[in-house]
Amino acid sequence: MPSAQRAPAQPFSDPKDYQHITLFPVESSQLRAVGYDTGRHVLAAQFLHGAQAIYHYPNVTPELHAAFLASDSKGAFFGKHIQPLAFSKFEASVLDSAPADQAVTPASIAALLHGVEYSRDVVSHEIADQAKAAGILIVYGASDDLIEFDGAWSDEAGAGENTEVMIDATGVLPSWETVKDEDDEEQAAEWHVRKRGARIITTLWGPKDDAGNEYASWAYKTDIPHSTFDVMEDGELYCRGIVLAVADLAKA
């Protein structure tokens, strides 16, 4: 990915032009926090050093944002591919009049993940840690037979077309056949208790749109309140993942 030419230094932008983007802390030797507006394709950044100014970089595509999230060194990637772009710079005081950053929600986590490239690390450590601290569960597909869970707890389950996976606030329930084969009365009793409070996520392998065309390898349906995000592979939609709050599981 070629880097752009570095923009010249410029004074602070007019605070009236500021549009708030929620910032999330990242692990970096250069960056304190970043955020992304998926609708406007604007990446916001605050650096560890300096006057804590807020920088807004327009025209950061979802693909570039996804590559940034997946990079091993976010500071190095940012410095090479994003920092040279034209930007608006706002004094940190704009945050005083901006709406207070909301608590991390399924929608905000889904926005951070939207457009991420399929790899071994779909969910970065930073996003996983934010989700875990907020009690948020991230669900997405891997390979052609796995449903992955990350955030509030980490697990995976084998899945195919229209597989119903039962989960509760503590994790994935094993199949009854697995529990029965253990021949453990206490374990069986615990499974029945968990089942009464479990919610179901149904996997959709090769889901089709209204015209009958397959639009992804994986998608999911559930009656659990959730937000969605797209996982891409080579420019095409690979999986439509979901993000939900563990608190909604506990309400079952």
Secondary structure as UniProt FT lines:
FT   HELIX           15..17
FT   STRAND          24..25
FT   STRAND          31..37
FT   TURN            38..41
FT   STRAND          42..47
FT   STRAND          54..57
FT   HELIX           62..70
FT   HELIX           74..77
FT   HELIX           78..82
FT   TURN            83..84
FT   STRAND          88..90
FT   TURN            92..93
FT   HELIX           94..97
FT   HELIX           106..113
FT   TURN            114..115
FT   STRAND          116..117
FT   TURN            120..121
FT   HELIX           125..134
FT   STRAND          136..142
FT   TURN            143..145
FT   STRAND          146..151
FT   STRAND          155..158
FT   TURN            161..162
FT   STRAND          164..168
FT   TURN            169..170
FT   STRAND          171..172
FT   HELIX           176..182
FT   HELIX           185..196
FT   STRAND          199..205
FT   TURN            210..211
FT   STRAND          218..221
FT   STRAND          227..233
FT   TURN            234..235
FT   STRAND          236..245
FT   HELIX           246..250
//
